[in-house]
Amino acid sequence: MKTFIYFVLALIPSVVFAEPDKKTPRFRLEVEGGLLYQTRNEVQIPNEESATRIDLTEMIGMGPLPAGRVYFTWNINDRHAVRALFAPLQVTRSKTIDSAILFDGVTFDAGQKTAFTYKFNSYRLNYHYRFFAADTFKAFVGFTAKIRDAKVELTQGDHHGVLTDLGFVPLLYLAFDWRFAPRTHLVFDFNGLAGGPGRAFDVSLKVAYDITDNLGVSVGYRTVEGGADVDAVYNFAWLHFGVLSLSYQF
């Protein structure tokens, strides 16, 4: 961690005082919307045999569910950039459960209507560096500071159980932009890290089209996968998104 902090501090002067490139737009705003499908979403609290491992794809449904996110990028110059992201996700569904559930030390009776809430909001601040550039291809590397705001909640009458998780996750960032036709390019975006009892990945592949020099549209696929297996909680999810984005740079 100390090495990481020293690296960031050493990088700040060269980034902040770098001369801007007039060809690179200073700012970029992107709004992404789409439909979410989940093929895995399991939670168990606490992570021991006495608790029930709940399949949220069954309780909430596999989808489709609405999803979206917003990016704002500051291109410091043609090589250095900072990007902020807000990706909210929360859904609540009610279901009459077939068997009793023990969650967070609370027993939820079979045959009763139970509300299931799943929240996974993501706030990120990313720095990336363009390390390769050709006429039609650019590649980037960087790191992302992610704040995870997660919650799984069950409510059945007066019975209530909840898991909340607010935490910091450092991620590696890799990306490329391949302009394979006039105004048309393929954009790959990767944030991820695995280690110890958990992992987190957010990967997308989009085909983008530049409507004008400032306005663009893209369509593609995104997948988010990860979770943790610790004493307090077991939770792993694999989410899939069909996405459509509109971007404006200025």
HUWO-V900488 format. One line per field, one symbol per residue. psi: psi as a letter, one per 20 degrees, with the letter a starting at -180 (. if undefined). Layout:
# HUWO-V900488
psi=???
This chain:
# HUWO-V900488
psi=ggggghgghhhgghghjqpqphipqgqpppppqappppipnpqpprmrhhqpopoihghhqhaqqqqrrpqppoogaihpqppqppnqopqpqqqoqhqqpopkjpppqqjqpppppppnqppqpppqpoippahjpqqqqaqpopopnqpppppncippqqpqoorpopqqpqqqoonirpjpqppppppqqqqcjrrppopqpqpqpogahhprqqqbpqppqaaqnrhhqpopqoqpppqpqpqpq.
